[in-house]
Amino acid sequence: MKSRLVALAGVVLCASLCSAADAPTAGTITAMQSVECGTKKEGKKSSTSLLCQQYAVRTSTTEYQIRQPKPSEQALLPLSTPIQFTIDKHKMKFKLNGKKYEFLVVGMSAIQPQ
């Protein structure tokens, strides 16, 4: 009887955690920088570094470092813009001005309460 109660409690706890992951989280884009994310060959011996945009997204408890998945002609995101995002595995997904974005989460850090 006790083992069934423990198993039931575990299932309910796991279900509540899984459903909470689908809820969007509020954050703000706070910083941007260009970082090297690969190289492009230009002939037999020369190559050029490719740059990707890396952004900092801040929530009330966490700061995420997100990066473009690959170099592209993607428009720059404006700073101090509030977003609603979800995280699926190692990707942050959100919409901004009617356009969908998907970035790689490359870092996370906790924010110290003030």
C-alpha positions in Angstrom: 0.0 0.0 0.0 2.8 2.4 0.9 4.7 1.6 -2.2 1.7 2.4 -4.3 1.3 5.8 -2.6 4.9 6.6 -3.1 4.7 5.5 -6.8 1.6 7.6 -7.3 3.2 10.6 -5.7 6.2 10.2 -8.0 4.0 10.1 -11.1 2.1 13.2 -10.0 5.3 15.1 -9.3 6.9 14.1 -12.6 3.7 15.1 -14.5 3.6 18.5 -12.8 7.3 19.2 -13.7 6.7 18.1 -17.3 3.7 20.4 -17.8 5.5 23.3 -16.2 8.2 23.1 -18.8 5.7 23.9 -21.6 4.6 27.2 -20.0 6.3 30.3 -21.6 8.8 32.2 -19.4 9.1 36.0 -19.5 12.5 37.5 -20.2 14.3 40.5 -21.7 17.1 40.6 -24.3 19.8 42.6 -22.4 23.0 42.3 -24.4 24.4 41.2 -27.8 27.9 40.4 -29.1 29.4 38.8 -32.2 31.3 35.6 -31.5 33.2 33.2 -33.8 31.1 30.1 -34.7 33.0 28.5 -37.5 35.1 29.0 -40.6 34.5 29.1 -44.3 37.1 27.8 -46.8 38.1 30.3 -49.6 40.4 28.3 -51.7 43.0 25.7 -50.9 44.8 27.5 -48.1 42.8 30.4 -46.9 39.7 30.5 -44.6 37.5 33.1 -43.1 36.0 33.2 -39.6 32.2 33.2 -39.5 30.5 35.3 -36.9 27.2 34.5 -35.1 25.2 36.8 -32.8 25.1 35.8 -29.1 22.5 37.4 -26.9 21.9 37.6 -23.1 18.3 37.0 -22.1 17.5 37.8 -18.5 14.6 36.5 -16.4 13.9 37.2 -12.7 16.1 34.3 -11.6 18.4 33.3 -14.5 20.5 34.8 -17.3 20.7 32.8 -20.5 23.4 33.1 -23.1 21.9 32.2 -26.5 23.5 32.0 -29.9 22.3 31.7 -33.5 22.5 28.0 -34.6 24.4 28.9 -37.8 25.7 32.1 -39.4 22.9 33.6 -41.5 21.4 36.9 -42.7 19.1 36.9 -39.7 18.1 40.4 -38.6 19.6 41.7 -35.3 17.3 41.6 -32.3 16.7 44.9 -30.5 18.0 45.2 -27.0 15.7 45.7 -24.0 12.9 43.8 -25.8 10.7 41.7 -23.6 10.0 38.2 -24.9 8.1 35.1 -23.9 10.2 31.9 -24.5 10.2 28.2 -24.0 13.2 26.0 -23.7 13.2 22.6 -25.4 16.3 20.5 -24.7 19.1 23.0 -25.5 17.1 25.4 -27.7 15.3 28.6 -26.8 12.2 29.3 -28.9 10.3 32.5 -29.1 8.4 34.9 -31.3 9.3 38.5 -31.9 7.3 40.9 -34.2 5.5 37.9 -35.7 8.6 36.0 -36.6 9.7 32.7 -35.0 13.2 32.4 -33.6 15.2 29.4 -32.4 18.5 29.9 -30.6 21.0 27.5 -29.0 21.4 27.9 -25.2 25.2 28.0 -24.7 25.2 29.2 -21.1 23.1 29.8 -18.0 23.9 31.6 -14.7 21.8 32.3 -11.6 21.1 35.9 -10.7 21.9 37.0 -7.2 18.8 38.4 -5.4 19.2 42.1 -4.4 
